[in-house]
Amino acid sequence: SKIAIDYIISNGHKKICLIGSAEENNYFHLRQKSFFNYCKKHSIIFKKKHLLKLQTDNFNLEKDKLINFLKTNKDTSLYLILSEQFLNIVLESFKETKKEIGKDVSVLSFDSNLVESLAPNITTISQPVNDVKTNLTQLIVNKLQNINSNKYYLYKSKLIKKKSVINIVKKTLIKN
């Protein structure tokens, strides 16, 4: 989230829609919490109405929810997707509302592996998936061998810049 917020700020975005999950799980909760903490730290006022919690089991209903948001919040400049599982909903919603990503609106997503194949022009925050899998396996083995063992891993994410985030700062300087 720090990488995302730093990049969002450097490109001048303040009106952000956070697209997360309606499902309660630690993965989304931690990303969302981290995002809110970094917004607060950088004095970005985030309104609760700009948090869209989508479900993956009803594509059309969730797409309509996002389309309604797009129509009623035209000043939102960037959509931050907490997981690639909502990418199709986002892409179809923008297509239906004739919003061009990287021209009319900005999109930044986490989890670059799937995004790379579905939407190769989307800027992403990438995590070392193979390292995560390897360490998860090792964590399970360690727990099976010793229930009291506790290990923690910190993964270094990286920003993969593509063409989906508009630089509002640069755009404003060119206009003036």
Long-range contacts (C-beta under 8 A, 24 or more apart in sequence): 1-31, 1-34, 1-35, 1-37, 1-38, 2-34, 2-38, 3-125, 3-157, 3-158, 3-159, 4-35, 4-38, 4-80, 4-108, 4-110, 4-125, 4-159, 5-35, 5-38, 5-39, 5-42, 5-44, 7-108, 7-123, 7-159, 7-161, 7-165, 8-78, 8-80, 8-108, 8-165, 9-42, 9-44, 10-169, 11-78, 11-106, 11-165, 11-166, 11-167, 11-168, 11-169, 12-167, 12-168, 12-169, 12-170, 12-171, 12-172, 13-77, 13-78, 13-106, 13-165, 13-168, 14-44, 14-45, 14-77, 15-50, 15-73, 15-75, 15-76, 15-77, 15-78, 16-44, 16-46, 16-50, 16-76, 16-77, 16-78, 16-79, 16-80, 17-50, 17-51, 17-52, 17-69, 17-73, 17-76, 17-78, 17-79, 17-80, 18-46, 18-50, 18-51, 18-52, 18-80, 18-82, 19-52, 19-54, 19-66, 19-79, 19-80, 19-81, 19-82, 19-86, 19-90, 20-51, 20-52, 20-53, 20-54, 20-82, 20-83, 21-53, 21-54, 21-55, 21-56, 21-82, 21-83, 21-85, 21-86, 22-53, 22-54, 22-55, 23-55, 27-83, 28-82, 28-83, 31-82, 31-110, 32-82, 35-80, 35-82, 49-73, 50-76, 54-86, 54-89, 56-85, 56-86, 59-88, 59-89, 59-92, 62-86, 62-89, 63-89, 63-92, 63-93, 63-96, 66-90, 66-93, 67-93, 67-96, 67-97, 70-94, 70-97, 70-99, 71-97, 76-105, 77-105, 77-106, 77-166, 77-168, 78-105, 78-106, 78-107, 78-108, 78-165, 79-105, 79-106, 79-107, 79-108, 80-108, 80-109, 81-107, 81-108, 81-109, 81-110, 82-110, 83-109, 83-110, 83-111, 84-109, 84-110, 84-111, 84-112, 84-113, 84-114, 84-115, 84-118, 87-114, 87-115, 87-118, 87-119, 87-122, 88-118, 91-118, 91-119, 101-164, 102-163, 102-164, 102-165, 102-166, 103-166, 105-166, 106-164, 106-165, 106-166, 107-164, 107-165, 108-164, 108-165, 112-160, 119-164, 120-162, 121-162, 121-163, 121-164, 122-162, 122-164, 123-159, 123-160, 123-161, 123-162, 123-163, 123-164, 123-165, 124-159, 124-160, 124-162, 125-157, 125-158, 125-159, 125-160, 126-157, 126-158, 126-159, 126-160, 127-155, 127-157, 128-155, 128-156, 128-157, 131-155
